[in-house]
Structure formats: C-alpha cells, structure tokens
C-alpha cells in the first residue's frame, strides 16, 4: 500500500506539500499540484481518513440516534440517511437508546465526544437539556419539540394525519371508534391523540374512547384486549403507530373478531410490515425514507454552514387504504368480544 511519502518522493516534493494538496489547505503551485495528483492516480493512493480527520478535527462521520432499531420505522429511516451520507463522503454511525439502562444521556455525550461531525436525533428518550449542552455539534432533530438553537427540526403533520385516520374510519361506517395512544412524553403521540379527539369532539353522538399503549406490538395487543373488555361494541380502532395496530390485528385474530367486518383498524407510520399483515393494514403513511434523506442533507449543510439559523420543516402524510378498513358497514349488530 502506497504512503504519502511514496507520493512525495515520486512527485519530487515534500510530504507536507502533498498533505496541503490532499487537505486543500495552504498554497501549492499549479505545476506541483498537477504532478502530485498525477502520482496519486498512478499509485492509486488512498489517504488515511482517520489521520486526515484528526488533522482537520473532522471524521466524515455522522451519528443517527434512534429509540429502538427493532422498530421497522428506524431501519427505513437509516437507509435514507445512509444513502445521502455515502454520496457525500460520510459514514453513518447508528446508536440505539432503548435498553441503555436509563443511561441515555451519558450515551449521547459519549457519541458526541467521539469526533462525529454531526448528529441526527430520532429518539424521545433523550433529555433535551443534554442536547442543548451539545449545541456546538451540528444537529437535526426528528419529531421532537425543542428550543435548541441552530438545530434543524423535521416533523410530519401528525395532528392532521390523525384527523384523516379518524375521519376515514367514520367514512368506513364505524360509529364507536377507540384510539390507542402512545407515551405522552412523545410529542408525536400527543399530536396524534389530539387529532383523534378533535374529530370525535366534532362528530355528533361520538365519544372519545381512549386507552394507553407503548408503541409496541405487545402493547397494542394488550390495549386491544382492554378496550374490548370495557367497550365490547366498538367497531373501529385507530392505533397511534403501526406496531400497535399490528398488535391489535394479532389480538383480534386470537379472539376470532373479523377485520374489517366487525372492527376496522387503522395505524400510523407506513412501515413495510403493514403490507404483509392479514388483512393488510390501512395506515397513515409518512415519508420515512425521504425523512432520512432530508435529515442527512440538512445535517451536512449545517456542518458546512455552522452558523445557519434554527429551522423547522413539516412533511406531509397520506392515507393508504388497505383491507383492514375496506368494507363499509351500516347498522350491523355488535358482538361481545371478551377474552376468556
């Protein structure tokens, strides 16, 4: 493997001159520059990126911190971010906060102190005070309300998307619609809950039926059972994310409840698994891959423009109607679905 000294020797210059060309730092005559670049090409010389990073105080590395990589939402997000990182000469480091034994803040500090050039935060497990302490690090924050100076925040229209989901269930013939909401420290869960409540409160004869969930499949299944024990005549369920909606489908299948004939089900996120459930799941789809791409693009821009002002971007969602809400019902008798 060729070294910088090999390049310098064949080009008839010093290693320091070669370094100036590689790092585009300091004056080098055009004649010497062309000779050095020619030798680099002939030797197929690859600069040591770690050494270059230490010299420039940069590593060409971005960090993506997510809540739970087991949630299919986050791998799709990571794919979009990794593509843009790669195209711009960056590596992507992935961090997962779930299962860190409540040491998430120390974990974030550790990541940010390891010569990363910028970070994408896609986790609500992190104290925003910790993020504010890291304001000198270029940062993009996903789906989290914050007052971090110079950060770019990217969100989707969760409130409106939840309204669309609830209205769709009404249009599908549902008259007693329940909502399984996510953890209320999560701003996305709060906004989706408020969107549901806004539609129900404006619908004649409708009453909000609510139960808590935890954004997991098991949490969705447990919440569905709780709903059916208390409200056996519900005919629609809007789950606060797709994983909980998949858990609802699992529980309804165990109880021999037909979807959508007896109960229609709608989720939120648009993860791939919604296409392989039985029945396929209606969902409010957010542009997950695009969000990852945009997050990386905005982060790299801020690395190159460190004084750029605070920015908030809101992306649109869309209703993706599938089998779980497809049949329109009217006036059919409700059954009692209680787990025995």
Residue pairs with C-beta under 8 A, 6 or more apart in sequence:
1 46
2 43
2 44
2 45
3 45
4 15
4 18
4 19
4 22
4 45
4 47
5 15
6 43
6 45
7 15
7 18
7 36
7 39
7 40
7 43
7 45
8 14
8 15
8 17
8 18
10 39
10 42
10 43
11 18
11 32
11 35
11 36
11 38
11 39
12 35
13 32
13 35
13 36
17 28
17 32
17 36
18 36
19 55
20 26
20 27
20 28
21 28
21 32
21 33
21 36
21 37
22 47
22 52
23 52
23 55
23 56
28 36
39 45
49 59
49 60
50 59
53 59
53 60
53 61
53 115
54 115
57 115
58 115
58 117
59 115
59 116
59 117
60 89
60 90
60 91
60 117
61 90
61 91
61 92
61 93
61 115
61 116
61 117
62 81
62 85
62 90
62 91
62 92
62 93
62 116
62 117
62 118
62 119
62 120
62 296
62 299
62 300
63 92
63 93
63 94
63 95
63 111
63 112
63 116
63 118
63 119
63 120
64 77
64 78
64 81
64 92
64 93
64 94
64 95
64 119
64 120
64 122
64 295
65 95
65 96
65 97
65 108
65 111
65 119
65 120
65 121
65 122
65 123
65 126
66 74
66 77
66 78
66 94
66 95
66 96
66 97
66 122
66 123
67 74
67 96
67 97
67 98
67 122
67 123
67 124
67 125
68 74
68 96
68 97
68 98
69 75
69 78
69 94
69 96
70 98
71 215
71 243
71 271
72 243
72 271
72 272
72 273
73 241
73 242
73 269
73 271
73 288
74 122
76 271
76 272
76 288
76 289
76 292
77 122
77 142
77 288
77 289
77 291
77 292
77 295
78 92
78 94
78 292
79 289
79 292
80 288
80 289
80 290
80 291
80 292
80 293
80 294
80 295
80 296
81 92
81 120
81 292
81 293
81 295
81 296
82 92
82 292
82 296
83 292
83 293
83 296
84 292
84 293
84 296
84 297
84 300
85 91
85 92
85 296
85 300
86 92
88 296
88 300
90 117
90 296
90 300
92 296
93 111
93 116
95 107
95 108
95 111
97 104
97 107
97 108
97 123
97 125
97 126
98 125
100 107
100 125
104 123
104 125
104 126
104 127
105 126
105 127
105 130
108 126
108 130
108 131
108 134
109 130
109 134
111 119
112 119
112 134
112 137
116 137
117 138
117 303
118 137
118 138
118 139
118 140
118 299
118 300
118 302
118 303
119 134
119 137
119 138
119 139
119 140
119 299
120 139
120 140
120 141
120 142
120 295
120 296
120 299
121 131
121 139
121 140
121 141
121 142
121 144
122 142
122 143
122 295
124 143
124 144
124 183
124 185
124 186
124 187
124 188
128 144
128 146
128 147
128 148
131 139
131 141
131 146
131 148
131 151
132 147
132 148
132 149
135 148
135 149
135 150
135 151
138 150
138 299
138 302
138 303
138 306
139 148
139 150
139 151
139 152
139 299
139 302
140 151
140 152
140 153
140 154
140 295
140 296
140 298
140 299
140 302
141 148
141 151
141 152
141 153
141 154
142 153
142 154
142 155
142 291
142 295
143 154
143 155
143 156
143 158
143 187
143 188
144 153
144 187
145 153
145 187
146 153
148 310
149 310
150 302
150 306
150 307
150 308
150 309
150 310
151 310
151 311
152 295
152 298
152 299
152 302
152 310
152 311
152 312
152 313
153 310
153 311
153 312
153 313
154 291
154 294
154 295
154 298
154 312
154 313
154 314
154 315
155 188
155 312
155 313
155 314
155 315
156 286
156 287
156 291
156 314
156 315
156 316
156 317
157 314
157 315
157 316
157 317
158 187
158 188
158 191
158 192
158 195
158 268
158 317
159 191
159 192
159 194
159 195
159 198
160 195
160 317
161 192
161 195
161 268
161 284
161 286
161 317
162 191
162 192
162 193
162 194
162 195
162 196
162 199
162 238
162 268
162 284
163 195
163 196
163 198
163 199
164 284
164 317
164 319
165 195
165 196
165 238
165 266
165 268
165 284
165 319
166 177
166 179
166 195
166 196
166 199
166 200
166 238
167 199
168 266
168 282
168 319
168 321
168 325
169 177
169 236
169 238
169 264
169 266
169 325
170 177
170 199
170 203
170 206
170 236
171 328
172 236
172 260
172 264
172 325
172 326
172 327
172 328
172 329
173 235
173 264
173 327
173 328
173 329
173 330
174 235
174 236
174 264
174 329
175 205
175 206
175 235
175 236
176 206
176 207
176 209
176 231
176 233
176 234
176 235
176 236
177 200
177 206
177 209
177 234
177 235
177 236
177 237
177 238
178 209
178 210
178 211
178 227
178 231
178 234
178 236
178 237
178 238
179 193
179 196
179 197
179 208
179 209
179 210
179 211
179 237
179 238
179 239
179 240
180 211
180 212
180 213
180 220
180 223
180 224
180 227
180 237
180 238
180 239
180 240
180 244
180 248
181 189
181 192
181 193
181 196
181 210
181 211
181 212
181 213
181 240
182 188
182 189
182 192
182 193
182 213
182 214
182 215
182 240
182 241
182 244
183 189
183 212
183 214
183 215
184 190
184 193
186 215
189 215
189 240
192 240
192 268
193 210
193 240
196 208
196 238
197 208
200 206
200 207
200 208
201 208
209 227
209 231
209 234
211 223
211 226
211 227
212 223
213 219
213 220
213 222
213 223
213 239
213 240
213 244
214 244
215 240
215 241
215 243
215 244
216 243
216 244
216 247
217 243
217 244
217 246
217 247
217 250
218 247
219 243
219 244
219 247
220 239
220 243
220 244
220 245
220 246
220 247
220 248
220 250
220 251
221 247
221 248
221 250
221 251
222 247
222 251
223 239
223 244
223 247
223 248
224 237
224 247
224 248
224 251
224 252
225 251
225 255
225 339
227 234
227 237
228 234
228 255
228 257
228 337
228 338
228 339
229 338
229 339
232 334
232 335
232 336
232 337
232 338
233 334
234 263
234 334
235 262
235 263
235 264
235 329
235 334
236 263
236 264
236 265
236 266
236 325
237 245
237 248
237 263
237 264
237 265
237 266
238 266
238 268
239 245
239 247
239 248
239 265
239 266
239 267
239 268
240 268
241 267
241 268
241 269
242 267
242 268
242 269
242 270
242 271
242 273
242 274
242 281
242 283
243 269
243 271
243 273
244 267
245 265
245 266
245 267
245 268
245 274
245 281
245 283
245 324
246 267
246 273
246 274
246 277
246 281
248 265
249 259
249 265
249 277
249 278
249 279
249 281
249 324
252 258
252 259
252 262
252 263
252 265
252 337
253 259
253 278
254 339
255 337
255 339
257 263
257 335
257 337
259 265
259 279
259 323
259 324
260 279
260 323
260 324
260 325
260 326
260 327
260 329
261 327
261 329
261 332
262 334
262 335
262 337
264 282
264 324
264 325
264 327
264 329
265 281
265 282
265 324
265 325
266 281
266 282
266 283
266 284
266 324
266 325
267 274
267 281
267 282
267 283
267 284
268 283
268 284
268 286
269 283
269 284
269 285
269 286
269 288
270 283
270 284
270 285
270 286
270 288
270 317
270 320
271 283
271 288
273 281
274 280
274 281
274 283
274 320
274 322
275 281
275 322
277 324
279 322
279 323
279 324
279 326
280 322
280 323
280 324
281 322
281 323
281 324
282 319
282 320
282 321
282 322
282 323
282 324
282 325
282 326
283 320
283 322
284 317
284 318
284 319
284 320
285 317
285 318
285 319
285 320
286 315
286 317
287 315
287 316
290 315
291 315
294 313
294 315
298 311
298 313
301 308
302 308
